[in-house]
Amino acid sequence: MIEGLSVTAILSLAALDAINPCALAVLTLMLIAILTYNPKNKRNIILAGLAFSLSVFVMYMVYGLVIIQFFQLMQAIAYIRVILFMVLGVFAVVLGILNLKDFLWYKPGGLMTEMPMFMRPKVKKIIEGITSPRGAFIVGAFVTVFLLPCTIGPYLIAGGILSAIDIIAAIPWLVLYNIIFILPMIAITLVVYFGVSGVENVSGWKDRNIRYLHLVSGVLILLLGIAMLMGWV
């Protein structure tokens, strides 16, 4: 069983990953593509949004299991265990600083904080081809590869923490992490479906507040990294 502070760390990392700008951007692009193809079929909006979210959930569960098993393999050598945890702490500090840099001097496509600029046209082209919930599921699985550069940071740290317990015991924590991760995707889908706000408004809100999303992420993950280095987690 992981300790209380580690539980807090896992939940915090999941929440940080959930507000990641590039994951929200990909979802809004997908919803716009669905609406453009068939603007009168609102049923497609909710089905496509949920299919996309489910696809991301499934793929990130797979990635999480691979990450944990990799760290457990590394930790088979006893003296590497402590070093590995310290490396993850340093990584968290660096990731926090990079997010704070994006708040102070924002530039799209920040290293380890957003999807690289050269990937964006490819992802947009793929997403624009979505016309159905089935397509949203398939494309969602494929697009997770492009999301990894900007979402893998917190997940690596969480995987490192969870690698201290048995892989079977870690699965419920992975499930909880990824449920939290896709909650904003589901929320945006419901908001658009019920007409509370248009997808363009959601996308505009994300663009207007992107620096503040980086600020929140930066402060929290920096504090977590310091806590890991100090041995509090």
PLY file of the C-alpha trace (Angstrom):
ply
format ascii 1.0
element vertex 233
property float x
property float y
property float z
element edge 232
property int vertex1
property int vertex2
end_header
0.00 0.00 0.00
1.34 3.45 -0.86
1.56 6.02 1.93
-0.79 8.99 2.42
1.55 11.59 0.95
2.14 9.39 -2.09
-1.63 9.07 -2.55
-1.85 12.87 -2.52
0.98 12.99 -5.06
-0.78 10.53 -7.40
-4.07 12.44 -7.26
-2.29 15.78 -7.72
-0.37 14.51 -10.75
-3.57 13.17 -12.29
-5.28 16.54 -11.79
-2.31 18.35 -13.34
-2.37 16.03 -16.34
-6.13 16.56 -16.67
-5.76 20.31 -17.26
-3.03 19.82 -19.84
-3.68 22.31 -22.68
-2.76 19.98 -25.54
-5.14 17.21 -24.46
-7.99 19.73 -24.29
-6.97 21.21 -27.65
-7.11 17.82 -29.38
-10.58 17.12 -27.98
-11.98 20.49 -29.11
-10.51 19.98 -32.60
-12.23 16.60 -32.74
-15.61 18.03 -31.67
-15.30 20.83 -34.23
-14.61 18.22 -36.93
-17.74 16.26 -35.93
-19.87 19.41 -35.85
-18.57 20.57 -39.22
-19.35 17.22 -40.84
-22.89 16.96 -39.46
-23.93 20.03 -37.43
-27.51 18.83 -36.81
-26.62 15.43 -35.31
-25.98 16.27 -31.65
-26.00 12.57 -30.75
-22.74 12.23 -32.64
-21.17 14.88 -30.40
-21.67 12.99 -27.17
-20.88 9.59 -28.68
-17.72 10.86 -30.37
-16.56 12.72 -27.25
-17.11 9.68 -25.03
-15.50 7.35 -27.59
-12.47 9.62 -27.81
-12.21 9.83 -24.00
-12.53 6.04 -23.64
-9.85 5.49 -26.26
-7.46 7.84 -24.46
-8.24 6.07 -21.16
-7.48 2.61 -22.59
-4.23 3.66 -24.26
-2.98 5.51 -21.20
-3.70 2.46 -19.05
-1.42 0.49 -21.38
1.26 3.19 -21.23
0.97 3.28 -17.43
1.50 -0.47 -17.08
4.56 -0.27 -19.33
5.99 2.63 -17.30
5.47 0.84 -13.97
6.99 -2.41 -15.21
9.99 -0.52 -16.59
10.60 1.19 -13.26
10.15 -2.09 -11.37
12.72 -3.71 -13.63
15.12 -0.87 -12.89
14.45 -1.16 -9.15
15.41 -4.84 -9.17
18.92 -3.50 -8.61
18.61 -2.29 -5.01
20.85 0.75 -5.08
19.10 2.11 -8.19
15.80 2.46 -6.28
16.83 5.52 -4.28
18.67 7.07 -7.21
15.65 6.56 -9.48
13.32 8.30 -7.05
15.72 11.23 -6.77
15.90 11.44 -10.57
12.10 11.58 -10.71
12.17 14.38 -8.11
14.63 16.37 -10.20
12.50 15.71 -13.29
9.43 17.06 -11.46
11.33 20.21 -10.49
12.50 20.75 -14.07
8.98 20.16 -15.40
7.61 22.65 -12.89
10.16 25.26 -13.95
9.34 24.69 -17.63
5.64 25.28 -16.91
6.43 28.45 -14.97
8.56 29.59 -17.91
5.51 29.12 -20.15
3.50 31.31 -17.78
6.08 34.10 -17.74
7.25 33.91 -21.37
4.63 31.93 -23.25
5.48 30.43 -26.60
3.32 27.67 -28.17
4.87 24.20 -28.30
6.91 24.46 -25.11
9.32 21.61 -24.35
7.59 18.85 -22.31
4.61 21.13 -21.62
2.77 21.30 -24.95
2.57 19.39 -28.21
5.56 20.35 -30.41
4.65 22.72 -33.24
5.83 20.36 -35.99
3.32 17.73 -34.81
0.28 20.00 -34.79
-0.47 20.11 -38.55
-0.26 16.29 -38.69
-2.63 15.88 -35.74
-5.06 18.47 -37.13
-5.14 16.73 -40.50
-5.84 13.36 -38.86
-8.60 14.78 -36.64
-10.32 16.62 -39.48
-11.02 13.22 -41.05
-13.22 12.12 -38.12
-16.87 11.74 -39.13
-18.21 9.22 -36.59
-17.86 7.97 -32.98
-16.03 4.89 -34.28
-13.58 7.16 -36.05
-13.17 9.19 -32.86
-12.23 6.04 -30.94
-9.70 4.89 -33.53
-8.16 8.33 -33.98
-8.13 8.86 -30.21
-5.92 5.79 -29.79
-3.59 6.96 -32.54
-3.41 10.58 -31.36
-2.27 9.55 -27.87
1.17 9.00 -29.40
1.24 12.71 -30.29
-0.06 13.64 -26.84
2.73 11.81 -25.02
5.38 14.56 -25.37
3.18 17.01 -23.45
1.40 14.64 -21.01
4.04 12.04 -20.18
5.85 14.11 -17.54
3.36 13.79 -14.64
2.57 10.22 -15.71
6.22 9.18 -15.49
6.43 10.57 -11.96
3.19 8.83 -10.96
4.45 5.58 -12.51
7.67 5.89 -10.55
5.75 6.25 -7.30
3.42 3.34 -8.13
6.35 1.11 -9.09
7.05 0.72 -5.36
4.02 -1.60 -5.08
2.96 -4.79 -6.86
1.67 -4.31 -10.42
-1.75 -5.79 -9.52
-2.08 -3.40 -6.58
-1.06 -0.52 -8.85
-3.84 -1.12 -11.39
-6.65 0.50 -9.31
-4.44 3.59 -8.89
-3.84 3.69 -12.63
-7.59 3.44 -13.21
-8.22 6.31 -10.78
-5.43 8.41 -12.34
-6.81 7.98 -15.84
-10.42 8.59 -14.81
-9.28 11.93 -13.40
-7.23 12.52 -16.57
-10.22 12.16 -18.90
-12.78 13.96 -16.68
-12.27 17.35 -18.41
-12.72 15.66 -21.79
-16.04 14.19 -20.66
-17.07 17.50 -19.08
-16.34 19.46 -22.28
-18.27 16.88 -24.32
-21.32 17.26 -22.04
-21.09 21.06 -21.99
-21.10 21.17 -25.80
-23.79 18.48 -26.14
-26.23 20.20 -23.77
-25.61 23.55 -25.41
-24.20 25.21 -22.28
-21.37 26.51 -24.43
-20.18 26.12 -28.00
-17.01 24.18 -28.74
-15.46 27.37 -30.16
-16.11 29.08 -26.81
-14.45 26.23 -24.95
-11.47 26.39 -27.28
-11.33 30.17 -26.86
-11.40 29.86 -23.06
-8.49 27.43 -23.21
-6.49 29.79 -25.43
-7.19 32.81 -23.19
-6.21 31.00 -20.01
-3.41 28.79 -21.25
-0.73 30.75 -19.37
-2.64 30.32 -16.10
-3.00 26.59 -16.71
0.78 26.46 -16.97
1.09 28.53 -13.80
-1.05 26.14 -11.75
0.74 23.11 -13.19
4.15 24.66 -12.67
3.65 25.62 -9.03
2.11 22.30 -7.99
4.54 20.01 -9.78
7.51 22.09 -8.58
6.31 21.71 -4.98
5.84 17.97 -5.57
9.36 17.65 -6.95
10.80 19.43 -3.91
8.77 17.13 -1.63
10.18 14.08 -3.43
13.75 15.34 -3.13
13.24 16.09 0.57
11.87 12.59 1.14
8.37 13.77 2.12
6.72 11.65 -0.58
0 1
1 2
2 3
3 4
4 5
5 6
6 7
7 8
8 9
9 10
10 11
11 12
12 13
13 14
14 15
15 16
16 17
17 18
18 19
19 20
20 21
21 22
22 23
23 24
24 25
25 26
26 27
27 28
28 29
29 30
30 31
31 32
32 33
33 34
34 35
35 36
36 37
37 38
38 39
39 40
40 41
41 42
42 43
43 44
44 45
45 46
46 47
47 48
48 49
49 50
50 51
51 52
52 53
53 54
54 55
55 56
56 57
57 58
58 59
59 60
60 61
61 62
62 63
63 64
64 65
65 66
66 67
67 68
68 69
69 70
70 71
71 72
72 73
73 74
74 75
75 76
76 77
77 78
78 79
79 80
80 81
81 82
82 83
83 84
84 85
85 86
86 87
87 88
88 89
89 90
90 91
91 92
92 93
93 94
94 95
95 96
96 97
97 98
98 99
99 100
100 101
101 102
102 103
103 104
104 105
105 106
106 107
107 108
108 109
109 110
110 111
111 112
112 113
113 114
114 115
115 116
116 117
117 118
118 119
119 120
120 121
121 122
122 123
123 124
124 125
125 126
126 127
127 128
128 129
129 130
130 131
131 132
132 133
133 134
134 135
135 136
136 137
137 138
138 139
139 140
140 141
141 142
142 143
143 144
144 145
145 146
146 147
147 148
148 149
149 150
150 151
151 152
152 153
153 154
154 155
155 156
156 157
157 158
158 159
159 160
160 161
161 162
162 163
163 164
164 165
165 166
166 167
167 168
168 169
169 170
170 171
171 172
172 173
173 174
174 175
175 176
176 177
177 178
178 179
179 180
180 181
181 182
182 183
183 184
184 185
185 186
186 187
187 188
188 189
189 190
190 191
191 192
192 193
193 194
194 195
195 196
196 197
197 198
198 199
199 200
200 201
201 202
202 203
203 204
204 205
205 206
206 207
207 208
208 209
209 210
210 211
211 212
212 213
213 214
214 215
215 216
216 217
217 218
218 219
219 220
220 221
221 222
222 223
223 224
224 225
225 226
226 227
227 228
228 229
229 230
230 231
231 232
